Amino acid sequence: SFCKDQRDRIYALLALAGNDYLNIIPDYTNDVYTTYYGFTYMWMHRCRSLSFLLGCRDRPLPNGPSDPSDPTSPTWATWVPDWSKPLVTRTSVFMHAARTDGPFKNFKWFGEDHHDCLEVKARFCGVIVHCGKAAPPASSKEQVLASVRSWEPEDLLTADYPTGCKLLDAFLSVLVDDRLRTRTGFREDPYLIQAKEEYLQVIRGGMSTTGAASLPVQNFYYHLNLFVSGRTFFTTDNGYIGLGTSHARPGDYIVVILGHYNPVVLRSTVWSVPDRYQVIGDCNLHGFRDLEALLGPLPDGWHVGDEDIHNQLCMRFVNT
C-alpha cells in the first residue's frame, strides 16, 4: 500500500499470485496504463472472467489532457481498472446476474486502432430515466436516511413491482443489496417484515424506539449505511429500480454482461459509434440478481438460494 511506483501494485505481487500462471514480465519501460492494461488482459484470458469490472466503479469518466498515469485520461479505456485503488466491492458476492465459468468465449479484445475496445456478450435490461441525488461517501446514519427518504418513489406504499412483489419490498431490498432474506438453507426469514416495520414506523413515521434494536433491525441499518453511502438510486424505463455508481445519469444503459457478477451501467461513447460504450460502473438492479436476464423470471413456486457444497457456495434453483 506504500508503493511509490504505481506499477509495483502489479509487479510486487506477482510472486504471491503465482506468476507462472499469469505470465507477466515486469517491464518498467511501460507506463502505468500499459502495465494495468496488460494485467487486465491476462486476467481475462487466464481467469476467463470479467469480474475485474468491479474495479471500474465510481471512477470519473475520461476528460482533460492525455496522461497514461491518470485513469481519467482519454487514453485510458474505461474497462481497465485503476489497480492503484483497493478493489472494494459492496455489491453481493452472492449475485449471479450472469456469472459463467468454463470454456466460454464471452469477450473479444480489439487493439488501439479501435480505441482499445473490449467486445462482450450482454443482455439489455433497461435505460435509466431518473437518478436521485447521490448519497455522500462515508455517510453518517442521518445522511443515509435523508438520502433514502429523498429517493422514495411517489407510489412507494401502493405500487406493485414488475417482478410481482410490492414496490416497498423491492425498494428496501435494493437499498441493502437484498440482505433481507437468507439465501442459504432455502428458508424465508422475517428480516423483510422487521425492516419494513422499522422503515414505516421509525424512519418514515418518526416513532421513537426504546431498548436495544433486534438483530435483524441492526443488520438492516448496518447494510443500509454500507450500500447507500456514495451511491445513487435510479429507475429505468421499464419500471425497475436499482442502486449504482454516483456517476450514473439518465440515458445510461443497464446491461448484464456474460462473465460478470453484477449488472453494469454503460454510456454511449463520445465518438457516437454504434454499439460502442463506456463503462460507468456496476449496479444492483432489483429483479436481475439470479440469471433472470438470461433465463427469464422464475416460475411460480421457485426460488434461488446458495448451498454450501464442499466449502463452496453454489447457486441452486429450488421448487418449493
Secondary structure, 3 states (H helix, E strand, C coil): CCCCCCCHHHHCCHHHHCHHHHCCCCCCCCCHHHHHHHHHHHHHHHHCCCHHHHHHCCCCCCCCCCCCCCCCCCCCCCCCCCCCCCCCCCCCCCCECCCCCCCCCCEEECCHHHCCCEEECEEEEEEEEEECCCCCCCCCHHHHHHHHHHHCCCCCCCCECCCCCEHHHHHHHHHCCCCCCCCCCCCCCCHHHHHHHHHHHHHHCCCCCCCCCCHHHHHHHHHHHHHHCCEEEEEECCCCEEEEECCCCCCCEEEEECCCCCCEEEEECCCCCCCCEEEEEEEEECCCCECHHHHCCCCCCEEEEEEEECCEEEEEEEEC
